[in-house]
Amino acid sequence: MNNQFHILAADGIANEGIELLRKNFDVEVRDKISHEELLEVIPKFDALIVRSASKVTADVIERATNLKIIGRAGVGVDNIDIQAATERGIIVINSPDGNTIAATEHTFAMMLAVSRNIPQANQVMHSGGWDRKKFVGVELRNKTLAIIGLGKIGAGVAKRAQSFDMNVIAYDPFVSAERAKNLGVQLVNLEEIFRRADFITVHMPLTNSTRNMISLAQMRTMKPTVRLINCARGGIINENDLATALQEKIISGAAIDVFENEPLAENSPLRNLPNIILTPHLGASTVEAQIGVSVDVAKGIIDALNDRPVATAVNLPHIPSHILEKLAPYLDLAERLGRTITGMSKEPISSVQVKVNGAIADMNSSLISTAVLKGMLTTALDTNVNLVNANILAAERGIHLSEIKSSIARDFSNVVTVSANGNFVTGTLFGNEGRIVSINNFRVDVDPHARILICPHINQPGVIGLVGTLLAKHNVNISGMQVGKTAIEGTSLMVLTIDNPLPQNVLDEMKALPPIFDVTPVAYDV
């Protein structure tokens, strides 16, 4: 167990995830924690795991002086202030796949239940009644199902609906026609959704643009026989308008699992309507889903606290895990190139260019540029700099980033070049190990994982001996050395790997050697 990091698990996280974390870190479990208690205890924790009950608001994040990552054991993160977390460099992750099947199946269960009046009939039976005529339902076969949001859950619902011989239409502004065709779904606009559908199910996140997406005005354009299902997020369907539409028989029925404020108020008008089915946010409430999301988030926290990129971070560009695995060693290389270019710059950097050549340029390689900024800023700032907030911190300091990508690379399969203030440095991978292969047109082979000295000098006999003698006199050990040449006649570049920090007086003495033009120290792991 690594007692260096302390994890707070709130809201009833499944034990499988807790035990996985306990193999690595100190974990405190608080299944039910009030907002006031969370504010009080959060300063001592490095990671926080929540479900939907705890609200990780800006005031919590402000007090979370040690917090590095927030894990949401589920898909939606609307109970977390993403902007506040991002500004503080706190990674926010979720588990987008762990409860996909559970939410898909619950959606379909709600659709079947509302079409056949199953809960109402069950309640009458338990009360001693028997009334077949009252609960005549409708079939799903040949009905039109409209899906708003064709993500993984929406696509799963579409697949199951087709097995029921339903006609499936959908609205999703971020899904291509080709993707929809592969799913056997027809893409239409919202107006057509509301006009044509017999059943409408929503699977969108709650945002400013989706809040109250379905209100009374939209319901008035629907068939009076339509049934609405919401197992996504409360607030997408306006609850007061829904109550009015059901009461006045503007629509036929609804099945709602999520609400704008949870738990649903006792005096909510929805509770008194016979033609609505209500469940208390059960979309992810299966044994398998709870285990899945807790294990997913635990693995993400372990990766993040061990400085490995996390594919499910919601405040970083989304990159599929198989691509992220290939990019990971380039992120480490890019960070070290950023540190190098900062060390080489004699003036503050206001503009930096990152050039990516080779096959990695065809990937979503924006994180490489972010990693460069992280490396540049890490040694200059006393705040936590990471892949989450590096772009924000750079922009605040007026650093302009430009990116160039090309699938063509010379000499190596993939290279990353960083340039600023007239200097540039290029790196690549040897296996999975990053190497610097060029500094200001000097060809070198440098391992950027220790301390180096970059020394341009006159190409003449005895220079190496002069430098070696000086450093030996001051008990500075040289563990590696490279000498690179360029087209500039009479000039070479010496790169020394040293074991100890170089005191300023030794640095000044070294710069004063007649053949030496300059000496730039770069420390990568401090």
N, C-alpha and C positions, 0 to 999 in steps of 0.2 A: 504493500500500500504506500502511495506517495502522499505523505501528510502535508506536502507543500501546498496542495490545492484542496479547498473545501467546497463541497457541493450541497446545495439545498434542493431537496425534492419535495414539491408541494402538490396538492390537489389529488393525491392518490395515484401515484405512478406505480405501474405493475412491478412486482418484486423481481422479475427477471432482469429488467433494466437496472434496478437498484443494485442487485448483486454483481452485475457486470461492472458497474462503477466502483463498487467497494473493493474490487480486485486491484484497482488503480489509485483510488483517492479516498479521502475521508468524506462520508456522506451522512447528512442529517435529514431525516424524513419528518415533514410536518404536513400530514395529509389535509388538515384543515387549519388554515392560517388567515387571520384577518389582515386587512390592508395596513392597519396600525402596527400589527406585529411584524409584518413584512418590512415596513419602513424601519423598524427598530433593529432587526437582525441582519438586514441585507449587507451592511458594510463589511462583514467578516467573510463573505462568500465570494469565491472565484467563478462559480457557475450556478445557474438557477434553472430548474426544470419545472414547468407548469403545464396544466391542461387548460381548460377554459375558465375555471373559477377565479383564479388569481388575476388581478389587473396589474400588469407591469407598466405603470404610468411614468410620466416624466419625473415626478417627485421620487419615485422608487429608484429610478436610474440615476438621479442626481446624488442620492445617498450611497449608491453602490460603488464605492471608491475602489474596490478590488475586482469588480465583476468583469469577466472577460467574454462570457458567452451566456446567452439565454436560449434554452431549448424548449420548444413547444411540442409536447407529445400529442400531435395531431396535425391537421393541415392548416386551419385558419390561424392567423396571427393578429387578428384585430384587437385582442386583449393586450397587445404589446405595443408600446410607442416606438415604432421602428426608427423614426427620424431621430428621436432623442438617443436611442441606442447607437445609431450610426455615427452621430456627432461625437459620442464618447468612445468610439472605436470598439464597441461591444458587438460581437457577432450574434446574430439571431438565426437560429436554425429551426426547421420543423421536420415533420415526418410525412411527406406528401404521399407516400405509397402504403404506409402501414395499415391505414384503415380504409383503403379504397374499396375493397370487396365488401366490407361491412356497410359502408355508406351506400354503395350501389344496391346491395340486397335490401337494405332498409327502405330505400326509395321505392323499389319494386313492391315490397311488402305493403307500403302505404298506398301505392296505386291500386293494388289488388283489394286492399281493405276498403278503400273509399268507393271502389266500383261495385263492391258486393255488400256494403254495409255490415261488415263482419263485426266490428266492436259493438255497434248498437244492438245487433241481434244477439250477441253474446251476453250483453248486459240484461236484456229482457229474459233470456233463458235462465240466467242466474237468479232472477227475481221471481221465477216460477211461471213465467209467461210462455206463450207459443203463438207467434204471429208471422206466418210465412208471407202473406200478401203485403204486409207493411215494408218488408225488406227486399223487395224485388230489385235486382241490380242490373248492371249492364256488362256485356262482354268486352274484353280488350280487342278481340279479333276484328280486323278491318277498321279499327278506330285510328285516328291520327294523333300521334304523340308528338308534342313539340318540346324539344330540349333546349333550354337557354343556357349555353355554356357546354362546349364539347371537350372538356378536359378528360382526365382519366375516368372520373366517376360518370360524367355525362356520356362518354363513349361506352362505358360498361352498361349503362342503362339502355343505350341504343341497341347494343348487341342482344340483350335479353328481350327487349321489346320485339325485335325481329323474329325471335323464336315463338312469340305469341301472335305472329302474323299481323303486327301493327305497321302502319305506315308512319315512318319517322321523318320529321322535318326538324331543322335546328337553326338557331341563331348563335353565331360566335364570330365577332369581327377579327379574331386572331387565328382563325382556322382556314386553311386553303381549301379551294374547291377539290383538289386532288385528295387531300386528307378526308374530306367529307365523303367523297365518292368511295374511297376504300372502306369507309365505315358503313356504306350503304345508306347514307343520309343525304337529304336534299337541304342545302343551305338557302334560307329565305330571310327577309327582313322581319323586324319585330311586328310591324303592322300585319303581315301575313300570318305570323305566329298566332297573334291574338284572334284573327278572323277565322282561321282554318281549324284550330286544334280542338280535339275532344278532351285531351289531357295535356296539361302544361306542367313541366317540372323544371326547377331552376337549379343551376349548378355553377353559379358565379361567386366570386369573392364579394364582400361588402365594401364598396368604395363610394366615393362621392357620386360617381356616375351610375352606380347600380342601386343606391339607396332609393327606396320607393319607386323602383323601376316598374312595378305593377301596382297601380293605384286604381281608384274608382273609375277614372276616365278610361283607362285601358280595359277594365273589366266590363264596361258598358259596350265595348266593341266585340266582346267574345260571344260565343254561342251560349244560350242559357243552360245548355246541358254540360258545359265544360267543368272539369274538376282540376283544381290547382294543388300541386305538391311542392313543398319546400323542405328539403333536408340539407340545405346549404348553409345559409346565414340569415338570421333574423334581421328584418329591416328591408330586405329586398322587396317583399310584398308588404304593403302598408296594412298594418293589422286592423286599425279602425275602419279603413275602407273595406277590408275583407269582411269584417263583421257586418257592415251595412249591406254589402253585396249578397252575402249568404242569407241574411234576414229578409231582404226584399226579393229573394229568388232571382237576382240578376245573373248569378251563376248557380250551378247545381250543388257543388260540394268542394271540400278542401281537406287536405291532410298535411298538418304542419308539425314539424319536429323541432324547429329552432325559432327563437323569438328575440325581438329587439332588446328586451330586458329579461334576463333570466335570474331566478325562476320567474315564470309567468305570474303576474299579479293575480291574487285571488279574485279580484273584482273585474278581471279582464272580460270584455263582452264576448270573447271567443268561447269562454267556458260554458256559456248558457245556450249554445246553438246546437241543434240536433244533427245538422248536416256537415259537421266538421270533426275530423279525427285529430286528437292532440296527443303527442308523445313528448316526454321530457328530455329532449336532446339525446336521443338514443342512437343516432346514426353510426357512431363509432363504438357503441357499447356491446361489443362481443368479446369473449375471452381472447380469441385469436388477435383481434385488432388491438386490444389494450397491451398485450404482450408485444405485438409487432411495433407499435409506435414507441413504446418505452425502450426497447432494444435499439431501434433505429437512432433515437435521440442520444442514448447512452454512448453508442459508437461515435456519433458526431462530436459529442463533448470530449471523449477520449482523444479523438484526432485533433480537435482544436487546441486542447491544452498541451498537446505534444507538438504544436506548431505545424500540423499537417492541414492542408486545405480540406474543406468540408463541402461536398457537392450539394448539400441541402441548405446552405446558407441563403436566407431570403434577402439579405441586404448586400449581396454580391451578385455579379452577373451569373445567371444560371448556366452552368456548364455540365453536361452529362458526365456521370462518374467515370466512364471509360475514357473520355477525353481528358478529364481532370487528372486521371492517373498518369497520362502521358505528359501533361503540362507541368505536373508538380515539380520535377527536377529543374525545369526551366524557370519556375518561379523563384526557387532558391538562387539559381544563377543570376537572374535579373536583379534580385535584391543586392547581391554582391557587386554587380556592375554599377548599380546606383551608388553604393558606398564608395566605389573606386572613383567614379566621376566627380563625386563631391570632394573627395580628398585631393584630387588633381586640380580643382578649381580654386584659383586665388581670389576670385571675386564671388559675391553672392550669385546664385543661379536664378535667373528669371525665366529661362526658357530651356526646355530639354526635349530632345528628339529621341524616340525609340524606334529602331528599324528592326523588323523581324523578317528573316529570309528563310525559305525552305518550306517543308510540309506543314510545320506548325503555323505558318501564316494563314493556312486555309481553315484552321480551327478557330474557335472563339477565343482568341489569344489576348483579349483586352486586359486580362489579369496580369499578363507579363509587364505591361506598362505600369500598372498599379504597383506591382512588386518593385519596379525600379524606383518609383516615388517613395515607397516604404524604405528602401535602402538609403536613399538620399536624405530623408528626414530623420531617420532613427537616431543618428549620432548628433543631430543638430538640435533636437527638441527634448524637453524633459517630460513630455507626455507620452502615453502609450500610442505608438504608431503601428498600424497593421493594415491588412488588405481591405478592411472595412472603411477606415477613415482616411487613408493616405491621400486619395483624390481631393477630399474636402480640405484637409490640412494644407495641401499644396496650393489649392485655389485661394485659400485665405491668405497665403503668403505671396500671391501674385505670380506663382510659377506656372508658366504656360506649357502644356504638354502637347506634342504633336506625334503622330504615329504614321509609319510607313510600313506597308506589308507587301511582300513579293514572294511568290512560290519558287523563285529562282535563287539558288545559293551557290556561291563559288567556294571551292576547296572543302567545304563541310556540308553535311546534309541539312543542318539547321544552324543558324547563327542569330544572335541578338547583339545589336550595336546600339550603344548609348552615347549621345554626344551633347555637350554643353560647354559654353564659354570657350569654344575653339578646340576643345579636347574631345577625343572619342576613344571608346574602349569596346572591344568585341569579345564575345564569349560563345562557347559551344559546349556540348556534352561529350565526354569520353566515357562511353557506357552510360551510367547514370550520374557521373561525377562532373560537376561544372569546372570548366577551365577557361582562363583568359588567354586568347590566342593572338590578340593584337592590341597594342596601346599606341595611339597616335602614329599609325602606319608601321610601327616596329613589330615584327613577328616575334612572338614569345610563346611560352607554354608555362603558365603560372597557375598554381593551385590557390584559389581565393578563399582559403579557409583558416588563415592564421594572421600573421602580421607581415606586411611587405614594405619594402622601400623601393620607390620608383626613381631611378637616377639616370637621366639623360647626361651623356658625357662625351668628351672628345675621344674619338677612336684612335688611341695610341697605346703603345706598350706601357705596362706598369700600373694602369688605372685600378685594375682588380686588386693588385697587391696593396696599393695605397689605402683603398677602402677597407680591405680585410685587416690590415695592420691597425688602422684607427679603431675599428670596432673591437678588435681583440684587446687593445689597450684599455678599453672601457668595459671589458668583460661582457660584450654583447655577442652571443653566439649566432652564427649564420648557419641555418639548416638547409638552405637551398639557394641556387643562383641561376639566373637566366640572363643571357646577353643577346639582344635583338638588334638586327640591322635594318636599315631602310634605304630608300633611294637617295637620301640626303648624304652626300659624300662627307666622310670625316666625322660622322655622328653615330653613336650607338646608344642603346638603352640597356641599362643594367637593372634587373629586378631581383632584389634580395629578400629571401624569407628569413625572418629573425625570430628568436624565441622570446625576447624580452621587449618591453616598451623602450623606446629610444628617448632618453632625457633630452631636454631642449638644448643644453650646452653641447651635447654630442652631435645633435642634428645641425647646430650652427657650425660646429667645427668641420663636419663632413661637407656642408655646403661651401665652406671656404677653400676646400681643396681645389687647386687650379684647374684640373681637367673636368670638374663636375659643374654642370650647368644649374642643376636644381636637385633637391631631394624631397620627395613626397611620401610621407608615411601613411599607410592605410591599415586600419585594424578592422577585421571582419567580425570578430566574435566578442566585442566589448560594447 
